[in-house]
Amino acid sequence: MIRKGMILFMVIGLMVANAGAAGTGHPQLKAFSAPEQGMARFVIVLPDHGRKGERDLRVEIIAGKTMQTDGVNLFHLGSAIEPRTLTGWGYTYYEVTGSSAVLSTRMAPPKGAPDVSQFVTTSPLHLAYNSRLPLVVYAPRGYEIRYRIWRADDTIGRAEKG
């Protein structure tokens, strides 16, 4: 039986794979250098929603690794996603930097509990949506880059004075 989470994971995987393939032909991609030794370049090309439609959208970039965990503790990578400016162009690209050490809580799992495959991440980065330029992320080999699109609700609340 396939679960909802598994279907969502497959859909996100297909979106990332298609975005990467579509990104290789993007005209602005020529400005970005090939990855350095030990790094990989990931490209996300966002669909155009028009200038007004993109105002209410945000992109969350998530860097991480799929690894075996105990399924009980919370795991987190010590690295971060940092913005950089492409010299001479003014474009922004992103680089996963810092330690790839795995941090975790230290709860004892039940005896005999099986290990589970889990996507362990760094802190995500939230950006304004912009379909005119590709999002380029350089990450150490072994990392995966995933993303989510966030959409604002049509309802805007009003705060009370107090």
Contacts in CASP RR format, 6 or more apart in sequence:
PFRMAT RR
TARGET T0000
AUTHOR 0000-0000-0000
METHOD contacts of the structure
MODEL  1
MIRKGMILFMVIGLMVANAGAAGTGHPQLKAFSAPEQGMARFVIVLPDHG
RKGERDLRVEIIAGKTMQTDGVNLFHLGSAIEPRTLTGWGYTYYEVTGSS
AVLSTRMAPPKGAPDVSQFVTTSPLHLAYNSRLPLVVYAPRGYEIRYRIW
RADDTIGRAEKG
12 146 0 8 1.000
12 148 0 8 1.000
13 146 0 8 1.000
15 147 0 8 1.000
16 42 0 8 1.000
16 44 0 8 1.000
16 144 0 8 1.000
16 145 0 8 1.000
16 146 0 8 1.000
16 147 0 8 1.000
19 43 0 8 1.000
19 44 0 8 1.000
19 45 0 8 1.000
19 46 0 8 1.000
19 147 0 8 1.000
20 42 0 8 1.000
20 43 0 8 1.000
20 44 0 8 1.000
20 45 0 8 1.000
22 45 0 8 1.000
23 29 0 8 1.000
23 43 0 8 1.000
23 44 0 8 1.000
23 45 0 8 1.000
23 134 0 8 1.000
24 43 0 8 1.000
26 43 0 8 1.000
26 45 0 8 1.000
26 134 0 8 1.000
28 91 0 8 1.000
28 133 0 8 1.000
28 134 0 8 1.000
29 43 0 8 1.000
29 134 0 8 1.000
29 136 0 8 1.000
31 86 0 8 1.000
31 89 0 8 1.000
31 91 0 8 1.000
32 41 0 8 1.000
32 86 0 8 1.000
32 91 0 8 1.000
32 93 0 8 1.000
32 136 0 8 1.000
34 41 0 8 1.000
35 41 0 8 1.000
35 138 0 8 1.000
36 138 0 8 1.000
38 140 0 8 1.000
38 141 0 8 1.000
39 138 0 8 1.000
39 139 0 8 1.000
39 140 0 8 1.000
39 141 0 8 1.000
40 138 0 8 1.000
40 139 0 8 1.000
40 140 0 8 1.000
40 141 0 8 1.000
40 142 0 8 1.000
40 143 0 8 1.000
41 136 0 8 1.000
41 137 0 8 1.000
41 138 0 8 1.000
42 136 0 8 1.000
42 137 0 8 1.000
42 138 0 8 1.000
42 139 0 8 1.000
42 145 0 8 1.000
43 134 0 8 1.000
43 135 0 8 1.000
43 136 0 8 1.000
43 137 0 8 1.000
44 59 0 8 1.000
44 61 0 8 1.000
44 134 0 8 1.000
44 135 0 8 1.000
44 136 0 8 1.000
44 137 0 8 1.000
44 145 0 8 1.000
44 147 0 8 1.000
45 131 0 8 1.000
45 134 0 8 1.000
45 135 0 8 1.000
46 59 0 8 1.000
46 129 0 8 1.000
46 130 0 8 1.000
46 131 0 8 1.000
46 135 0 8 1.000
46 149 0 8 1.000
47 131 0 8 1.000
48 131 0 8 1.000
49 57 0 8 1.000
49 129 0 8 1.000
49 131 0 8 1.000
50 131 0 8 1.000
54 129 0 8 1.000
54 130 0 8 1.000
54 131 0 8 1.000
56 151 0 8 1.000
56 152 0 8 1.000
57 129 0 8 1.000
57 149 0 8 1.000
57 150 0 8 1.000
57 151 0 8 1.000
57 152 0 8 1.000
58 126 0 8 1.000
58 127 0 8 1.000
58 128 0 8 1.000
58 129 0 8 1.000
58 149 0 8 1.000
58 150 0 8 1.000
58 152 0 8 1.000
59 126 0 8 1.000
59 127 0 8 1.000
59 128 0 8 1.000
59 129 0 8 1.000
59 135 0 8 1.000
59 147 0 8 1.000
59 148 0 8 1.000
59 149 0 8 1.000
59 150 0 8 1.000
60 124 0 8 1.000
60 125 0 8 1.000
60 126 0 8 1.000
60 127 0 8 1.000
60 147 0 8 1.000
60 148 0 8 1.000
60 149 0 8 1.000
60 150 0 8 1.000
61 81 0 8 1.000
61 94 0 8 1.000
61 124 0 8 1.000
61 125 0 8 1.000
61 127 0 8 1.000
61 135 0 8 1.000
61 137 0 8 1.000
61 145 0 8 1.000
61 146 0 8 1.000
61 147 0 8 1.000
62 121 0 8 1.000
62 122 0 8 1.000
62 124 0 8 1.000
62 145 0 8 1.000
62 146 0 8 1.000
62 147 0 8 1.000
62 148 0 8 1.000
63 77 0 8 1.000
63 79 0 8 1.000
63 81 0 8 1.000
63 96 0 8 1.000
63 121 0 8 1.000
63 122 0 8 1.000
63 137 0 8 1.000
63 139 0 8 1.000
63 143 0 8 1.000
63 144 0 8 1.000
63 145 0 8 1.000
63 146 0 8 1.000
64 77 0 8 1.000
64 119 0 8 1.000
64 120 0 8 1.000
64 121 0 8 1.000
64 122 0 8 1.000
64 143 0 8 1.000
64 144 0 8 1.000
64 145 0 8 1.000
64 146 0 8 1.000
65 77 0 8 1.000
65 100 0 8 1.000
65 119 0 8 1.000
65 120 0 8 1.000
65 142 0 8 1.000
65 143 0 8 1.000
65 144 0 8 1.000
66 117 0 8 1.000
66 118 0 8 1.000
66 119 0 8 1.000
66 120 0 8 1.000
66 144 0 8 1.000
67 75 0 8 1.000
67 102 0 8 1.000
67 117 0 8 1.000
67 118 0 8 1.000
67 120 0 8 1.000
68 115 0 8 1.000
68 116 0 8 1.000
68 117 0 8 1.000
68 118 0 8 1.000
69 75 0 8 1.000
69 104 0 8 1.000
69 115 0 8 1.000
69 116 0 8 1.000
69 117 0 8 1.000
69 118 0 8 1.000
69 120 0 8 1.000
70 109 0 8 1.000
70 113 0 8 1.000
70 115 0 8 1.000
70 116 0 8 1.000
71 109 0 8 1.000
71 113 0 8 1.000
71 115 0 8 1.000
71 116 0 8 1.000
71 118 0 8 1.000
72 107 0 8 1.000
72 108 0 8 1.000
72 109 0 8 1.000
72 110 0 8 1.000
72 113 0 8 1.000
73 104 0 8 1.000
73 105 0 8 1.000
73 106 0 8 1.000
73 107 0 8 1.000
73 109 0 8 1.000
74 104 0 8 1.000
74 105 0 8 1.000
75 102 0 8 1.000
75 103 0 8 1.000
75 104 0 8 1.000
75 118 0 8 1.000
75 120 0 8 1.000
76 102 0 8 1.000
76 103 0 8 1.000
76 104 0 8 1.000
76 120 0 8 1.000
76 121 0 8 1.000
76 122 0 8 1.000
76 123 0 8 1.000
77 100 0 8 1.000
77 101 0 8 1.000
77 102 0 8 1.000
77 103 0 8 1.000
77 120 0 8 1.000
77 121 0 8 1.000
77 122 0 8 1.000
78 98 0 8 1.000
78 99 0 8 1.000
78 100 0 8 1.000
78 101 0 8 1.000
78 102 0 8 1.000
78 103 0 8 1.000
78 122 0 8 1.000
79 96 0 8 1.000
79 97 0 8 1.000
79 98 0 8 1.000
79 99 0 8 1.000
79 100 0 8 1.000
79 122 0 8 1.000
79 140 0 8 1.000
80 96 0 8 1.000
80 97 0 8 1.000
80 98 0 8 1.000
80 122 0 8 1.000
80 123 0 8 1.000
81 94 0 8 1.000
81 95 0 8 1.000
81 96 0 8 1.000
81 97 0 8 1.000
81 122 0 8 1.000
81 123 0 8 1.000
81 124 0 8 1.000
81 125 0 8 1.000
81 137 0 8 1.000
82 94 0 8 1.000
82 95 0 8 1.000
82 96 0 8 1.000
82 97 0 8 1.000
83 92 0 8 1.000
83 93 0 8 1.000
83 94 0 8 1.000
83 125 0 8 1.000
84 92 0 8 1.000
84 93 0 8 1.000
84 94 0 8 1.000
84 95 0 8 1.000
85 91 0 8 1.000
85 92 0 8 1.000
86 92 0 8 1.000
86 93 0 8 1.000
91 133 0 8 1.000
93 136 0 8 1.000
93 137 0 8 1.000
93 138 0 8 1.000
94 125 0 8 1.000
94 135 0 8 1.000
94 136 0 8 1.000
94 137 0 8 1.000
94 138 0 8 1.000
95 137 0 8 1.000
95 138 0 8 1.000
95 139 0 8 1.000
96 122 0 8 1.000
96 137 0 8 1.000
96 138 0 8 1.000
96 139 0 8 1.000
96 140 0 8 1.000
96 143 0 8 1.000
100 140 0 8 1.000
100 143 0 8 1.000
102 120 0 8 1.000
119 144 0 8 1.000
119 146 0 8 1.000
126 150 0 8 1.000
127 135 0 8 1.000
129 149 0 8 1.000
135 147 0 8 1.000
137 145 0 8 1.000
139 145 0 8 1.000
END
